Amino acid sequence: MTQGGDYISFGLEQARGAVLGLMARDNLQLQPKTMPRTRRQKASGRLKQVEIIVRRLIFLMALALKLAPVRPRTPAPEEALEDDVELAIFPRVPQRRIVLMPPAQAPAVFSPFMVHVAPVSGPPGPVSSAPLIARISALLHLLKAPETAAKRLARIIERLKAKGEPRPIAGPVASAFRLSPELGALSTALPGQINAALETWESSG
């Protein structure tokens, strides 16, 4: 793998494959109303790892963008996406947007986006699969148009620099050994790449 666009495209494609594989293991394309608690916990943990990788790849994309000055314009309609299989299987899932940066009040750490996953508790038995399916749908939607998300994130970064905010820090991702070899390598390499790209943060803006 090489640095740059090919590297990021490779990573995003590997992430997409991991999400589709996760769906297939639990037949989530059928939109089951419930699933075993332990299966949802395992799938949620694996999805969390992929979410982190995708956010960091898009962060690298955003750091490399050179943005033109913002011009007032009328809001453009949302980009139409191809009727691809992974989106078509969730036609009735309300669309949510993945948060690309931690909120301002959070510590200046590039924390992974995730819906809070409560520890296993309560009586045994099936649990709702809706929260997991919603996260999968949001991630697949993001993977369909990463360039749009990178531009949006680049504007956020621009505003943070202009305000003199401290630069974020990308920490290591735990349990990379559970990922495929390709995603495991990406997970391990991305924190160093992001932190190196952010070394000039204080002198920017």
C-alpha positions in Angstrom: 0.0 0.0 0.0 1.2 3.5 -0.7 0.3 6.8 0.9 -2.3 9.1 -0.7 -5.6 8.4 -2.4 -4.9 4.8 -3.3 -4.1 4.0 0.3 -7.3 5.7 1.5 -9.4 4.1 -1.2 -8.1 0.7 -0.3 -8.9 1.2 3.3 -12.4 2.4 2.6 -13.1 -0.6 0.4 -11.7 -3.0 3.0 -14.0 -1.3 5.6 -17.0 -1.7 3.3 -16.3 -5.4 2.9 -16.0 -5.8 6.6 -19.4 -4.2 7.1 -21.0 -6.5 4.5 -19.4 -9.5 6.1 -20.7 -8.5 9.5 -24.2 -8.2 8.1 -24.0 -11.6 6.4 -22.9 -13.4 9.6 -26.1 -12.4 11.4 -28.4 -12.1 8.3 -29.0 -8.4 9.2 -30.0 -7.7 5.5 -33.3 -9.4 6.4 -33.8 -6.8 9.1 -34.7 -9.1 12.0 -36.5 -7.4 14.8 -34.4 -9.2 17.5 -31.2 -11.1 17.8 -29.3 -12.9 20.6 -27.8 -10.5 23.1 -24.3 -12.0 22.8 -24.4 -11.8 18.9 -25.4 -8.2 19.0 -22.6 -7.4 21.5 -20.0 -9.1 19.3 -21.3 -7.4 16.1 -21.5 -4.0 17.8 -17.8 -4.3 19.0 -16.6 -5.3 15.5 -18.6 -2.5 13.9 -17.1 0.0 16.4 -13.6 -0.9 15.2 -14.6 -0.3 11.5 -16.3 3.0 12.4 -13.0 4.2 14.0 -11.0 3.2 10.9 -13.5 4.9 8.5 -13.5 8.1 10.5 -9.8 8.3 10.6 -9.4 7.6 6.9 -11.9 10.4 6.1 -9.9 12.6 8.6 -6.8 12.0 6.5 -8.7 12.9 3.4 -9.9 16.1 5.0 -6.4 17.2 6.1 -5.2 16.9 2.5 -8.0 19.0 1.0 -7.3 22.6 -0.1 -10.6 24.4 0.3 -11.8 27.4 -1.7 -13.4 30.3 0.2 -17.0 29.6 1.1 -19.5 31.4 -1.1 -23.1 32.0 -0.2 -25.3 29.6 -2.1 -28.6 28.0 -1.9 -28.6 24.5 -0.3 -28.0 21.8 -2.9 -30.2 18.7 -2.8 -28.6 15.7 -1.2 -26.5 13.7 -3.6 -28.5 10.9 -5.1 -26.9 7.5 -4.4 -27.0 4.5 -6.6 -29.5 1.9 -5.7 -26.9 -0.4 -4.4 -27.6 -3.6 -2.6 -26.3 -2.6 0.8 -28.5 0.5 1.0 -31.5 -1.1 -0.7 -31.7 -3.7 2.1 -32.5 -1.0 4.6 -35.1 1.1 2.8 -37.1 1.9 5.9 -34.3 2.6 8.3 -34.3 6.3 9.3 -31.1 7.8 8.0 -28.7 9.2 10.6 -25.4 11.1 10.1 -22.2 9.9 11.6 -20.4 12.5 13.8 -17.0 13.1 12.3 -15.4 15.0 15.1 -15.9 14.9 18.9 -18.0 17.6 20.4 -16.3 20.8 21.5 -16.6 20.0 25.2 -15.0 16.7 24.8 -11.2 16.2 25.5 -9.0 17.0 22.5 -8.7 13.4 21.5 -9.7 11.9 18.2 -12.2 9.5 19.9 -14.0 7.0 17.8 -17.6 7.6 16.8 -19.9 5.1 18.3 -23.3 4.8 19.8 -22.9 3.9 23.5 -23.0 0.2 23.9 -24.3 -0.8 27.3 -22.6 -3.8 29.0 -24.4 -7.1 28.9 -27.0 -7.1 31.6 -30.6 -7.9 32.2 -32.4 -11.2 31.6 -31.2 -13.5 28.9 -32.9 -13.7 25.6 -33.2 -11.8 22.3 -32.7 -8.0 22.1 -33.7 -5.4 19.5 -31.5 -5.4 16.4 -32.7 -1.8 15.4 -29.8 0.1 17.0 -27.2 -2.1 15.3 -28.9 -1.9 11.9 -29.2 1.9 12.2 -25.4 2.2 12.8 -24.7 -0.1 9.8 -27.0 1.9 7.6 -25.3 5.2 8.6 -21.8 3.7 8.0 -22.7 2.3 4.6 -24.2 5.7 3.6 -21.0 7.4 4.6 -18.9 4.9 2.6 -21.0 5.7 -0.5 -19.8 9.3 -0.5 -16.6 9.7 1.6 -15.5 12.7 -0.5 -18.6 14.7 0.6 -17.9 13.8 4.2 -14.2 14.8 3.9 -15.2 18.2 2.6 -17.6 18.7 5.5 -14.9 17.6 8.0 -12.3 19.9 6.3 -14.6 22.9 7.0 -14.9 21.8 10.6 -11.2 21.5 10.9 -10.8 25.0 9.3 -13.1 26.5 11.9 -11.4 24.8 14.8 -8.0 26.1 13.6 -9.4 29.7 13.2 -10.6 29.5 16.8 -7.2 28.4 18.1 -8.6 25.1 19.4 -6.0 22.5 20.4 -5.3 19.8 17.8 -6.9 16.4 18.3 -4.8 13.4 19.0 -5.4 10.0 17.5 -4.9 7.3 20.1 -4.3 3.6 19.4 -7.2 1.2 18.7 -7.5 -1.8 21.0 -8.0 -5.3 19.8 -6.8 -4.8 16.2 -6.1 -8.5 16.1 -9.8 -9.2 15.8 -9.8 -7.5 12.4 -8.8 -8.8 9.0 -5.0 -8.6 8.4 -5.6 -5.6 6.1 -7.8 -3.7 8.5 -5.6 -4.6 11.4 -2.6 -3.1 9.6 -4.6 0.1 8.8 -5.8 0.3 12.4 -2.3 0.2 13.7 -0.8 2.6 11.2 -3.5 5.3 11.1 -2.9 7.0 14.5 0.8 7.7 13.6 -0.2 9.0 10.2 -2.9 11.3 11.6 -0.7 12.7 14.4 2.2 13.3 11.9 -0.2 15.2 9.6 -1.4 17.3 12.6 2.1 18.5 13.7 1.6 21.9 12.0 -1.9 22.5 13.6 -0.8 25.2 16.0 1.0 27.2 13.2 -2.0 27.0 10.9 -5.1 29.2 10.7 
